[in-house]
Amino acid sequence: MVEAKVNTEMNTWIAQHRPAAVLDPSKEEAIVVDARQSKHIWVAMQWDLIPSYTSDGEPVSCELDVIAYCLNAAGTCRSMYDVVYFGHQSSALEALVHEDGGWEGHEETLKLSVYRAKVAGVKEVAVAVNIRNAMQVAQSWDQNVRSCTCICYDKFGSRYCEVGRTTLTGPFRHGTTTVEVARLQCQNSTWSFCAANNQHQCSSRGAYQLFMKPTASALKRGPGETYNLQDYQQIDTTYLGFRWFPVQERGRPTPKLEILIAPLSQTGCLVGHLVTALNCRSPGILHMGVTNPGDSDGDTDVIELQLSRINEQVHHLAVIAILSDACQPFCSFANVMNATLRMYMCRTTGNETELCVHDLPASLMHETCAELGRLSRQKDGQFSAFHFTGLGVRCGFAALCAALRNGSWLAKQEVGSLVRGDRLNITHACPGTNVFGVACGWENVMGPGYDLDLLVFATDRDGRLHSQKDFVYYGNPSNTTKTIRLLKDVKSGHGDTEETVELELYQLNPHIQQISFVVNIHKAKYRKQSFETLKRAWIRLDDARTGKDIFRYDVDVSEYSEGVTAVQFGRMSRSGLEWMFLVETEPLHANFRDLCSPFRRNWLPPHVHKSVTDEQGMFGLGWDEVPHNEGEKYDLDVVVMGLDHDGRLVSEDYFVYFNHLQTADKSIVHKGDQRDGEGTAMDDEQVLVNLWGMDKKVHQIVFCILIYDAPNRGQSFADLPTAWLRLCDRKTMKERVRCDLDCESLHDTWGVKVGQVQRVSDCEWRFTALQEGFQLDIEQLYAKYAPTASSAPAPSAAHRPSRKSTVRAGR
């Protein structure tokens, strides 16, 4: 008690004989702090608040927090670890420490270690006072603070020597939430105390980041942007690193943020289980553990991705950040700062190569769960695009799991403005609407030479066509059940143009789980045309019965580079009894055949082999009729030849075509001629082949497709929309191999060698896809492969069996 009285008397004497300098904040005055004898500099805060009350007369509390920033020579904080406040009470090396204790009567106190500050490279300390959650509670300095005083002093034991003080009084600028009141500056090892009056209007999270240096990295991407990994596809293993910093509020638990990886199917449903820090493994995915965000400046979460080992059913890897259920009642993303997701790869030397970086959007304040981005599998089957989503909701872990399982995660329930990456629940947003119209439009400024087409792919859950008839376009204007109908095909035009398809969504066959909408420039590569010359484009959804628009999304075609010949405008997916619309725009560099091939099952590229094990096979030929054809219909014929080791016909009997429908041993049987591409089944012409009943002299079986009487009719394969040859099991009719012709490249071509089956051994055959065009009719083709020792006459097409022609709905 005597000691306390002595200290009080000594402090009074010191204050009288060594009065503090009073600094004028309007003049930004400064005073040198003699820190040669003392190892520390102390800063304390006092404030006087304006009482405020509710409409019921209840007092309203206004809570202020001191935030101190350790600045380097450039005047910025290197990281959040240099920001000191009650929730993070010391900077790097404990150069600056926040202490609740201090001189009696002071609200909050800071202690600067002179030596540690020198080692840590601290050149300045900015001291600011922030109104806690000012924007949420509608408080500001001009309404709630009468004055604020910052005091700099020296301390030895319980005795204090005040060096200087500065006091801010109103009026303050309207809406001010944070004020820098003073600053400590170091020059030539001498520290000065400076008055300041820098007023800011920002959120609480923004207040902690006032002096953070903005990262202007070329690798940084914003919400809605996509990073392409095509240049790094040879690297199979990549890493995702996530770092963040918690903002703790007084009397509330410290925020705990968890990073999850959700493997999703193409329809957005969860495949397998969520990968978390506790359930850390899934094929190709490893969560490598969590580091406390206060322990280091590195990544708090690291996920290893071995892309080639990921399940083929997985089309998206969604990276999700969620606050733990325990802290959700008290915390939100407003308590999360400097949250950054980065993708990188490790070299054999151990060095990291950063690929792209994404910050948690500042707009996420009240949300507790957000999708940071998703790595998506592209049409070639490779994970080569990382799309930064940056969308969030307020939900717990159980609600997140339920939404991921049923495919409704982040789906909007009401129609509003849509951006790239959005998912709209059509069933909820459009109750009572059964028939929808999807219109894809564009403004053609290049004249009538441009012909754009809407292609609609109605696929299974795995993104593949169940049937050729589920591909609706100008050559096949409706599916089998007429529930998907192309209303109009605009061949060419100038100005605004639209092509529309009608969908009876709730009457579709159950196997149709997705519908993709692609716009393609007809014969783009041959005509040297691309999307970069179009002025604008859009996709529009409406009620087909009333014509009322539901939404419209404008596609930014100005960002597409040269060579983009097709664009996916959007996609629909089925989720149980509901349908979602996904705003997914993707530029494509492909001709018509390559554009369709990712949607095909069992597609075999040219010059690729596949072993054939079926004893008996069915080879089917199909084609779609040429639209707007004013001349004779295209009549395609399949010719099958059995060749020996020298590449010649074994005998004239092994030249099977429409006038010679089978071999004598019936190892090759042509089932009949279809003349106009109007076959109601999957194929227009079919050939049955018994591989094991084949003559031992037959070394290879060659399949050719010819246009009947092409030179006289002025026809070629380049005018056909599409043509195909496929191999099926004869008993089950299950498709084994499919070859699609690139008709756009077959100019002045009357026939094509499309594939061959080659004998490898007595018990093994191998199918090879080909695309070798030629200008030969049937007589000339026979002459080219005729058996050397045969004097048999060449087959003739003059006596073709007469058939009643049918009319096909054309383009």
ChimeraX attribute file (.defattr): number of C-alpha atoms within 10 A of each C-alpha:
attribute: neighborCount
match mode: 1-to-1
recipient: residues
	/A:1	6
	/A:2	7
	/A:3	9
	/A:4	10
	/A:5	10
	/A:6	13
	/A:7	16
	/A:8	15
	/A:9	13
	/A:10	16
	/A:11	16
	/A:12	15
	/A:13	13
	/A:14	16
	/A:15	15
	/A:16	10
	/A:17	8
	/A:18	12
	/A:19	13
	/A:20	18
	/A:21	16
	/A:22	16
	/A:23	20
	/A:24	17
	/A:25	20
	/A:26	10
	/A:27	11
	/A:28	14
	/A:29	16
	/A:30	23
	/A:31	19
	/A:32	15
	/A:33	20
	/A:34	13
	/A:35	16
	/A:36	11
	/A:37	7
	/A:38	13
	/A:39	13
	/A:40	19
	/A:41	22
	/A:42	21
	/A:43	27
	/A:44	24
	/A:45	24
	/A:46	15
	/A:47	17
	/A:48	12
	/A:49	16
	/A:50	13
	/A:51	13
	/A:52	14
	/A:53	10
	/A:54	8
	/A:55	7
	/A:56	6
	/A:57	8
	/A:58	9
	/A:59	11
	/A:60	11
	/A:61	12
	/A:62	18
	/A:63	13
	/A:64	19
	/A:65	18
	/A:66	23
	/A:67	24
	/A:68	26
	/A:69	28
	/A:70	30
	/A:71	23
	/A:72	16
	/A:73	11
	/A:74	10
	/A:75	17
	/A:76	20
	/A:77	22
	/A:78	15
	/A:79	18
	/A:80	23
	/A:81	21
	/A:82	27
	/A:83	27
	/A:84	24
	/A:85	22
	/A:86	18
	/A:87	15
	/A:88	19
	/A:89	18
	/A:90	22
	/A:91	23
	/A:92	21
	/A:93	14
	/A:94	17
	/A:95	22
	/A:96	28
	/A:97	22
	/A:98	23
	/A:99	15
	/A:100	14
	/A:101	13
	/A:102	18
	/A:103	18
	/A:104	6
	/A:105	10
	/A:106	17
	/A:107	16
	/A:108	20
	/A:109	21
	/A:110	25
	/A:111	21
	/A:112	22
	/A:113	18
	/A:114	21
	/A:115	12
	/A:116	17
	/A:117	21
	/A:118	13
	/A:119	11
	/A:120	16
	/A:121	14
	/A:122	24
	/A:123	21
	/A:124	23
	/A:125	24
	/A:126	20
	/A:127	24
	/A:128	25
	/A:129	23
	/A:130	25
	/A:131	24
	/A:132	23
	/A:133	20
	/A:134	22
	/A:135	16
	/A:136	9
	/A:137	11
	/A:138	10
	/A:139	19
	/A:140	23
	/A:141	27
	/A:142	17
	/A:143	19
	/A:144	17
	/A:145	22
	/A:146	17
	/A:147	17
	/A:148	18
	/A:149	17
	/A:150	24
	/A:151	22
	/A:152	27
	/A:153	20
	/A:154	20
	/A:155	16
	/A:156	9
	/A:157	6
	/A:158	14
	/A:159	16
	/A:160	20
	/A:161	19
	/A:162	19
	/A:163	23
	/A:164	23
	/A:165	25
	/A:166	24
	/A:167	21
	/A:168	21
	/A:169	15
	/A:170	12
	/A:171	12
	/A:172	19
	/A:173	14
	/A:174	12
	/A:175	18
	/A:176	21
	/A:177	27
	/A:178	29
	/A:179	24
	/A:180	19
	/A:181	23
	/A:182	30
	/A:183	22
	/A:184	24
	/A:185	20
	/A:186	19
	/A:187	9
	/A:188	6
	/A:189	13
	/A:190	13
	/A:191	20
	/A:192	21
	/A:193	26
	/A:194	24
	/A:195	28
	/A:196	26
	/A:197	20
	/A:198	13
	/A:199	19
	/A:200	17
	/A:201	19
	/A:202	19
	/A:203	21
	/A:204	20
	/A:205	19
	/A:206	16
	/A:207	20
	/A:208	23
	/A:209	20
	/A:210	16
	/A:211	20
	/A:212	19
	/A:213	13
	/A:214	8
	/A:215	8
	/A:216	7
	/A:217	9
	/A:218	9
	/A:219	14
	/A:220	17
	/A:221	17
	/A:222	15
	/A:223	19
	/A:224	15
	/A:225	16
	/A:226	18
	/A:227	17
	/A:228	15
	/A:229	17
	/A:230	12
	/A:231	8
	/A:232	12
	/A:233	13
	/A:234	8
	/A:235	15
	/A:236	13
	/A:237	17
	/A:238	18
	/A:239	21
	/A:240	20
	/A:241	18
	/A:242	23
	/A:243	21
	/A:244	23
	/A:245	23
	/A:246	21
	/A:247	22
	/A:248	17
	/A:249	17
	/A:250	11
	/A:251	7
	/A:252	11
	/A:253	13
	/A:254	16
	/A:255	22
	/A:256	19
	/A:257	24
	/A:258	17
	/A:259	25
	/A:260	22
	/A:261	24
	/A:262	25
	/A:263	28
	/A:264	24
	/A:265	21
	/A:266	22
	/A:267	26
	/A:268	27
	/A:269	22
	/A:270	24
	/A:271	19
	/A:272	16
	/A:273	16
	/A:274	19
	/A:275	20
	/A:276	20
	/A:277	19
	/A:278	10
	/A:279	12
	/A:280	17
	/A:281	17
	/A:282	19
	/A:283	13
	/A:284	14
	/A:285	21
	/A:286	20
	/A:287	23
	/A:288	15
	/A:289	13
	/A:290	17
	/A:291	14
	/A:292	15
	/A:293	18
	/A:294	14
	/A:295	9
	/A:296	12
	/A:297	14
	/A:298	14
	/A:299	18
	/A:300	21
	/A:301	23
	/A:302	22
	/A:303	25
	/A:304	18
	/A:305	21
	/A:306	15
	/A:307	19
	/A:308	15
	/A:309	13
	/A:310	17
	/A:311	15
	/A:312	11
	/A:313	15
	/A:314	21
	/A:315	26
	/A:316	26
	/A:317	25
	/A:318	24
	/A:319	22
	/A:320	21
	/A:321	22
	/A:322	25
	/A:323	25
	/A:324	17
	/A:325	16
	/A:326	12
	/A:327	16
	/A:328	21
	/A:329	12
	/A:330	14
	/A:331	25
	/A:332	21
	/A:333	29
	/A:334	20
	/A:335	20
	/A:336	23
	/A:337	20
	/A:338	19
	/A:339	18
	/A:340	18
	/A:341	23
	/A:342	20
	/A:343	19
	/A:344	17
	/A:345	20
	/A:346	14
	/A:347	10
	/A:348	7
	/A:349	6
	/A:350	8
	/A:351	9
	/A:352	12
	/A:353	12
	/A:354	15
	/A:355	18
	/A:356	20
	/A:357	21
	/A:358	22
	/A:359	21
	/A:360	24
	/A:361	19
	/A:362	16
	/A:363	12
	/A:364	18
	/A:365	18
	/A:366	14
	/A:367	19
	/A:368	27
	/A:369	26
	/A:370	25
	/A:371	23
	/A:372	24
	/A:373	25
	/A:374	22
	/A:375	21
	/A:376	20
	/A:377	19
	/A:378	14
	/A:379	16
	/A:380	9
	/A:381	12
	/A:382	15
	/A:383	22
	/A:384	20
	/A:385	17
	/A:386	21
	/A:387	22
	/A:388	26
	/A:389	25
	/A:390	22
	/A:391	21
	/A:392	23
	/A:393	17
	/A:394	17
	/A:395	16
	/A:396	17
	/A:397	13
	/A:398	9
	/A:399	12
	/A:400	19
	/A:401	16
	/A:402	14
	/A:403	16
	/A:404	19
	/A:405	18
	/A:406	16
	/A:407	24
	/A:408	23
	/A:409	20
	/A:410	19
	/A:411	16
	/A:412	18
	/A:413	16
	/A:414	13
	/A:415	14
	/A:416	12
	/A:417	9
	/A:418	16
	/A:419	15
	/A:420	18
	/A:421	21
	/A:422	18
	/A:423	23
	/A:424	23
	/A:425	23
	/A:426	22
	/A:427	19
	/A:428	15
	/A:429	16
	/A:430	16
	/A:431	8
	/A:432	9
	/A:433	17
	/A:434	15
	/A:435	18
	/A:436	23
	/A:437	24
	/A:438	22
	/A:439	21
	/A:440	26
	/A:441	23
	/A:442	23
	/A:443	17
	/A:444	23
	/A:445	15
	/A:446	14
	/A:447	11
	/A:448	12
	/A:449	13
	/A:450	21
	/A:451	19
	/A:452	26
	/A:453	22
	/A:454	27
	/A:455	26
	/A:456	24
	/A:457	24
	/A:458	31
	/A:459	22
	/A:460	22
	/A:461	18
	/A:462	16
	/A:463	24
	/A:464	21
	/A:465	23
	/A:466	17
	/A:467	16
	/A:468	18
	/A:469	19
	/A:470	23
	/A:471	25
	/A:472	21
	/A:473	23
	/A:474	26
	/A:475	22
	/A:476	23
	/A:477	24
	/A:478	22
	/A:479	19
	/A:480	17
	/A:481	12
	/A:482	14
	/A:483	17
	/A:484	26
	/A:485	21
	/A:486	24
	/A:487	15
	/A:488	15
	/A:489	21
	/A:490	15
	/A:491	17
	/A:492	15
	/A:493	17
	/A:494	15
	/A:495	12
	/A:496	13
	/A:497	16
	/A:498	20
	/A:499	21
	/A:500	20
	/A:501	26
	/A:502	22
	/A:503	21
	/A:504	16
	/A:505	20
	/A:506	16
	/A:507	13
	/A:508	16
	/A:509	12
	/A:510	9
	/A:511	12
	/A:512	20
	/A:513	22
	/A:514	24
	/A:515	23
	/A:516	21
	/A:517	23
	/A:518	23
	/A:519	22
	/A:520	24
	/A:521	22
	/A:522	21
	/A:523	20
	/A:524	22
	/A:525	18
	/A:526	11
	/A:527	11
	/A:528	9
	/A:529	21
	/A:530	20
	/A:531	27
	/A:532	16
	/A:533	16
	/A:534	16
	/A:535	16
	/A:536	18
	/A:537	22
	/A:538	17
	/A:539	22
	/A:540	19
	/A:541	22
	/A:542	20
	/A:543	19
	/A:544	18
	/A:545	12
	/A:546	10
	/A:547	11
	/A:548	11
	/A:549	14
	/A:550	16
	/A:551	13
	/A:552	17
	/A:553	18
	/A:554	17
	/A:555	23
	/A:556	12
	/A:557	20
	/A:558	13
	/A:559	10
	/A:560	17
	/A:561	14
	/A:562	12
	/A:563	17
	/A:564	21
	/A:565	27
	/A:566	25
	/A:567	24
	/A:568	20
	/A:569	25
	/A:570	23
	/A:571	21
	/A:572	23
	/A:573	25
	/A:574	23
	/A:575	18
	/A:576	10
	/A:577	7
	/A:578	16
	/A:579	22
	/A:580	26
	/A:581	22
	/A:582	23
	/A:583	21
	/A:584	19
	/A:585	19
	/A:586	16
	/A:587	19
	/A:588	20
	/A:589	15
	/A:590	18
	/A:591	21
	/A:592	23
	/A:593	18
	/A:594	16
	/A:595	19
	/A:596	20
	/A:597	20
	/A:598	17
	/A:599	21
	/A:600	21
	/A:601	17
	/A:602	16
	/A:603	18
	/A:604	21
	/A:605	17
	/A:606	17
	/A:607	12
	/A:608	10
	/A:609	17
	/A:610	15
	/A:611	14
	/A:612	20
	/A:613	13
	/A:614	17
	/A:615	15
	/A:616	18
	/A:617	25
	/A:618	24
	/A:619	23
	/A:620	21
	/A:621	25
	/A:622	25
	/A:623	25
	/A:624	22
	/A:625	26
	/A:626	22
	/A:627	19
	/A:628	12
	/A:629	12
	/A:630	7
	/A:631	9
	/A:632	10
	/A:633	19
	/A:634	24
	/A:635	18
	/A:636	26
	/A:637	23
	/A:638	28
	/A:639	23
	/A:640	25
	/A:641	27
	/A:642	29
	/A:643	23
	/A:644	17
	/A:645	12
	/A:646	10
	/A:647	18
	/A:648	19
	/A:649	27
	/A:650	26
	/A:651	21
	/A:652	21
	/A:653	16
	/A:654	24
	/A:655	26
	/A:656	22
	/A:657	23
	/A:658	20
	/A:659	17
	/A:660	17
	/A:661	20
	/A:662	22
	/A:663	18
	/A:664	10
	/A:665	13
	/A:666	14
	/A:667	17
	/A:668	28
	/A:669	21
	/A:670	24
	/A:671	15
	/A:672	17
	/A:673	20
	/A:674	22
	/A:675	20
	/A:676	20
	/A:677	23
	/A:678	18
	/A:679	16
	/A:680	9
	/A:681	12
	/A:682	15
	/A:683	19
	/A:684	23
	/A:685	24
	/A:686	22
	/A:687	23
	/A:688	21
	/A:689	23
	/A:690	17
	/A:691	23
	/A:692	15
	/A:693	13
	/A:694	17
	/A:695	13
	/A:696	11
	/A:697	13
	/A:698	21
	/A:699	23
	/A:700	23
	/A:701	23
	/A:702	21
	/A:703	23
	/A:704	23
	/A:705	22
	/A:706	25
	/A:707	23
	/A:708	19
	/A:709	16
	/A:710	21
	/A:711	15
	/A:712	7
	/A:713	13
	/A:714	11
	/A:715	22
	/A:716	20
	/A:717	28
	/A:718	18
	/A:719	19
	/A:720	20
	/A:721	23
	/A:722	21
	/A:723	20
	/A:724	19
	/A:725	24
	/A:726	23
	/A:727	24
	/A:728	19
	/A:729	18
	/A:730	17
	/A:731	10
	/A:732	8
	/A:733	11
	/A:734	12
	/A:735	18
	/A:736	18
	/A:737	21
	/A:738	21
	/A:739	25
	/A:740	25
	/A:741	27
	/A:742	20
	/A:743	23
	/A:744	20
	/A:745	18
	/A:746	20
	/A:747	14
	/A:748	17
	/A:749	21
	/A:750	24
	/A:751	28
	/A:752	23
	/A:753	19
	/A:754	22
	/A:755	24
	/A:756	20
	/A:757	21
	/A:758	21
	/A:759	19
	/A:760	12
	/A:761	9
	/A:762	9
	/A:763	11
	/A:764	15
	/A:765	20
	/A:766	16
	/A:767	22
	/A:768	20
	/A:769	25
	/A:770	23
	/A:771	20
	/A:772	15
	/A:773	20
	/A:774	15
	/A:775	15
	/A:776	19
	/A:777	18
	/A:778	20
	/A:779	13
	/A:780	13
	/A:781	19
	/A:782	21
	/A:783	16
	/A:784	13
	/A:785	19
	/A:786	24
	/A:787	20
	/A:788	11
	/A:789	8
	/A:790	11
	/A:791	9
	/A:792	10
	/A:793	11
	/A:794	15
	/A:795	18
	/A:796	13
	/A:797	15
	/A:798	7
	/A:799	8
	/A:800	10
	/A:801	10
	/A:802	6
	/A:803	9
	/A:804	5
	/A:805	11
	/A:806	13
	/A:807	10
	/A:808	17
	/A:809	16
	/A:810	15
	/A:811	18
